[in-house]
Amino acid sequence: MSRRDVIVIGGGHNGLVTAGLLARRGLDVVVVERRERTGGISELLPTAGRLRRSVIDALKLRSHGLELIRPEIRMLALRDDGDPIAFWSDAERTAAALEQVDPLDAGAYVAYDRHVRALSGFLARMNRTTPARLDKATPRDVVEGLKLGKAYRGLGARTARELTRALPMAAADFVREWFRDDAICGALAARGTLMTELGPWSAGSALVLLNDMAEGDGGAAGETALVRGGPQALSDALAAAARAAGAEVRTGTAVEQLIVEEGRITGITLAGGERIDALAVASSLDPKTTLRTLLDPVAAGPRTRWRAANIRTRGHAAVVELELSGTPAFRGADDPAMLAGRIVVSRGIDDVERAFDASKYGETSERPQIEAVLEDETRLRAIVQWVARDAAEDAVADLAIGELERFAPGLRELVTGRRVLTPAGLEAEYGMSGGHLLHAEPGLDQFFAWRPVLGMARYRLSMRGLYLCGSGAHPGGGITGGPGENAAREIARDLERGR
């Protein structure tokens, strides 16, 4: 038996962020990862532009090999009936490109970009805050609430009112207040539904859209940055940073159960029988797995298990990776720079909503929403939206290839290898309940003080000594490192106070 200050369960990006930051504070930290390598979903998602700069700087990730490539064209929106639309990092340049599509929409774009930056800027401030206890506010909650209130007032009366109105809106309504061309609306609204159980007309999808912009500086086009060397290079940099800070990272090490003694978590038992004791255990796994699989049912109690069971984690997105013998030629994208960012197949809003309809009944969309990235000339990685949980992998690959081939004739002949992870495959391989890439649905009922559930939103779960540091915690999923950074702050504070 060994004893540590902190055990981190799961070597995904958030777990490594938590471990690295705590180790830098001088704590004795060990990371235990079931798979043979670290990374988790960070090795699946094609872009990492939303990774917090504070995390990059605090862990000195650049010195550990992390290099982010930020293309000038953030997003290329493919259209059925015309050339693709390029959304640049520069709003003025995007507006000029939109002149060829709709002059009125072009005239609105710069103002829209400025508007969403103002709204998402407040969410960025909110995302760095530990959600307050709504049942019994502490003095610290009051102070943080006053700071948020000051930031809210700083938006100005008009923008503050607009933020309150916008968060529960449908992304479709939100963008259609500014633009009229359906292809422009569909492309801009797409990030409000990606990896979620929401369609563009679903309430709260505007919140997802704005929260996506809250990390990074992507503005209306959304942040885009690729990791030089591929997604695994990010994991390698995070693991190297954690080890350099003094944390131990153990792979191929599965956790069997959390140890409960005298009403608090005191450590873990590994699959081989080894016991590790600790002052705190931080789980970067999804909250449902943490509370229903690792925590003893008797210790958890029926109420906690019931509440955990009701966390919505039904995944609808598949990951498709294609090995290619050459670079596909997308219609209307003669300049290779146009393919350097995210390639979005979302079409018009109503077409996307019809694609979403299939997911309501457990089916796979005939024409799914796709966000893809050409990582290099011979590798394409895509998120394919609204795929049935148990869909056949070959069928999903054929579907994705067929949809992309509408815009890149001859793509199928270039494919030399493919890998598909459906929601069922994601659950089996990465241990995510329901195969949800964000660990928990980012709906209005699972946001901020309600993420993952009311009463457990402060990174502290139902038992003393147990913390949540993964994407199921505030501020949610994607590659931001936000949950891991926030959780590390709270764990360190509790340990300093001797809790």
Secondary structure, DSSP 8 states (H G I E B T S, - for coil): -EEEEEEEE--BHHHHHHHHHHHHTT--EEEE-SSSSSBGGGGTSS--TTS-HHHHHHTTGGGGT--EE--SEEEEEEETTEEEEEEESSHHHHHHHHTTT-HHHHHHHHHHHHHHHHHHHHHHHHHTS----SSS--HHHHHHHHHHHHHHHHT-HHHHHHHHHHTTS-HHHHHHTT---HHHHHHHHGGGTTTSS--TTSTTHHHHHHHHHTSSS-GGG----EETT-HHHHHHHHHHHHHHHT-EEE-S--EEEEEEETTEEEEEEETTS-EEEEEEEEE-S-HHHIIIIIS-HHHHHHHHHHHHHTS-----EEEEEEEESS----TT--SGGGGSSEEEE---HHHHHHHHHHHHTT---SS-EEEEEEEETTEEEEEEES--TT--HHHHHHHHHHHHHTTSTTHHHHEEEEEEE-HHHHHHHH--GGG-TTSS--SGGGSGGGSSSTT--SSB-SSBTEEE-STTSTT-SSS--HHHHHHHHHHHHHHHTT-
